[in-house]
Amino acid sequence: MTYDFLIIGSGISGALIARELSKYDVKTILLEKENDAANHATSANSAIIHSGYDPDPGSLKAKLNVEGNKLYDQLEKELDIPLFKNGAFMVAHDKDEEGLLERYLERAKTNGVPGVALLDQAEAKKLEPNLADSVTKVLNLPTTKVTYPWEVAIASIENAVDNGVLFEKNQTVEKIDKQDEYYVIKTAEGTTYQSRYVINAAGAYAEQIAKMVEKNVQYHITPRKGEYIVLDRRVQGFIKRTLYPTPDEKGKGVLMVPQFHGNILIGPNSELQSSLDDASTSKGGINVVKEGANRLAKNIPFHQTIRTFSGVRASSTHHDFYIKPSLEQPGFIHVAGIDSPGLTAAPAIAKYVVETLIIPQETLPINKHFNPRRQAIKLYDDMSLSERQEAFKADQRYGNLVCKCERITEGDIVRHIHRAVKGDSVKAIKKRARAGAGICQGGYCEHQIIKILAKELGKTPLEINYFAKGSNILKRETKVKS
Ligand SMILES: Cc1cc2nc3c(=O)[nH]c(=O)nc-3n(C[C@H](O)[C@H](O)[C@H](O)COP(=O)(O)OP(=O)(O)OC[C@H]3O[C@@H](n4cnc5c(N)ncnc54)[C@H](O)[C@@H]3O)c2cc1C
């Protein structure tokens, strides 16, 4: 089969580009090297839909950030994704930082961010009583939102698949050759594809992919790690808004981010590293995060910490998003250097790639059957009493509570296993149904999730992965049989 478009990488960029292309009557395939969509930067970030106060005016980041922020309201309706419209404060502690607030107020206005204003200490404290006492002034950024990043990517792929796109995971692109008007793409798993266009949305690996095609890649990826602490959702309401410090030379700094489901995320730090995917955490990094947070709020309930994690930003030497056609090979498009605010900008990135880079080159016929809507699966815990009664009547597995912390039933898990983009690992179920995302982090329910996955997928429990390929938790049978 020959495709018109082959997209490499199913993070938020590739997922939304796939969906955007599904609006046209073209053959598109999305390839992912991992055993699930959105396993890299898209699954380990602050989840903020930034307002656009931060990027340099005139940059692609500034334009696509502000546009992307608005497009999330449309995505919420079309894809039924979580979107928490909680706003944000950037806080200052002294005259110097107050000067920075004024600078960012002007920058936000230049970038077209609506509703920005300075508030004094008393006004800010009234809205956020747990602000640190040392805070003297804040910049109010009311269009800041929070989403559930991997759910947005998975929902976009599900909608794209529903509209005719093919999604194949466990396919690691390792060789790309140009033959006449086609690219021939080979994967480590032994599959060969042909496509007229290749879109490189491989995140931190974008430079590696580009080197398969170009002699002189115009950017170099300089990975930056960011570490986080997650507080349990019992802290819900401690702060309502996202809290930012004033930015420094390393970026936006350590933030406090109330999440859609009630948890609070604290982080990230920002450390250059050579590895493209080392997502470990360190005591030093977590201490930096705690110190940063203590400048934002007082009496932070750190004792409610349920886990730490880190993500790797695909920053580049270009210092802006590098979204351009190849200078050497027609039909190869770079979507590279997508660090922050890539999550926010992604819907606008997708439009930019299709409408600005592709359509002027060739007319794309409209997909007359495009359906923009995709329906989320409602969890039992979110159902009304009558919905629960109906659900239980139809499937008694809704009566088996598996994840006690997040109140997720077997019925919920089964439905998330069989979604259009299947959840077939323990982490994939955590990402989709939140089973194992609570205070015990799967300690009490993981074994049951493995059993349910094995039963539904027709596999043995030994074959069920925790996360990436080869991460099976159970290594061999013992004499105890269930
Ligand atoms: C710590 C941190 C905090 C952040 N906070 C925010 C925030 O609050 N708001 C915001 O807007 N942005 C934020 N960002 C940025 C945002 O997360 C990223 O810009 C976005 O997730 C990038 O998505 P992507 O699809 O480009 O890359 P990725 O999500 O990394 O996806 C790339 C995909 O390509 C796949 N791939 C790579 N090589 C191959 C290959 N050879 N073959 C097949 N597939 C391949 C990978 O497996 C991966 O799934 C943050 C990032 C980090 C790391």
The ligand as a Gaussian input file, in Angstrom:
#p B3LYP/6-31G(d) Opt

LIG

0 1
 C        8.948000      18.563000      31.642000
 C        8.066000      19.086000      30.552000
 C        7.040000      19.991000      30.841000
 C        6.226000      20.482000      29.822000
 N        5.133000      21.245000      30.141000
 C        4.313000      21.688000      29.150000
 C        3.136000      22.388000      29.450000
 O        2.729000      22.514000      30.605000
 N        2.421000      22.916000      28.435000
 C        2.805000      22.770000      27.133000
 O        2.156000      23.316000      26.260000
 N        3.884000      22.021000      26.807000
 C        4.629000      21.467000      27.778000
 N        5.712000      20.697000      27.484000
 C        6.004000      20.420000      26.090000
 C        5.126000      19.294000      25.530000
 O        4.998000      18.232000      26.446000
 C        5.765000      18.805000      24.260000
 O        5.990000      19.916000      23.423000
 C        4.884000      17.818000      23.494000
 O        4.423000      16.793000      24.316000
 C        5.701000      17.262000      22.342000
 O        4.912000      16.344000      21.652000
 P        5.511000      15.597000      20.402000
 O        4.405000      14.802000      19.823000
 O        6.177000      16.577000      19.514000
 O        6.658000      14.660000      21.008000
 P        6.534000      13.314000      21.866000
 O        5.381000      13.338000      22.785000
 O        7.867000      13.064000      22.460000
 O        6.214000      12.223000      20.769000
 C        7.168000      11.802000      19.826000
 C        6.836000      10.358000      19.488000
 O        7.671000       9.917000      18.440000
 C        7.952000       8.551000      18.658000
 N        9.142000       8.167000      17.907000
 C       10.408000       8.607000      18.107000
 N       11.251000       7.994000      17.257000
 C       10.499000       7.164000      16.491000
 C       10.813000       6.245000      15.457000
 N       12.082000       6.039000      15.029000
 N        9.810000       5.545000      14.881000
 C        8.523000       5.706000      15.313000
 N        8.185000       6.553000      16.316000
 C        9.158000       7.280000      16.895000
 C        8.166000       8.501000      20.166000
 O        8.090000       7.186000      20.675000
 C        7.070000       9.407000      20.658000
 O        5.880000       8.723000      20.962000
 C        6.490000      20.129000      28.487000
 C        7.497000      19.190000      28.199000
 C        8.238000      18.632000      29.225000
 C        9.220000      17.553000      28.916000

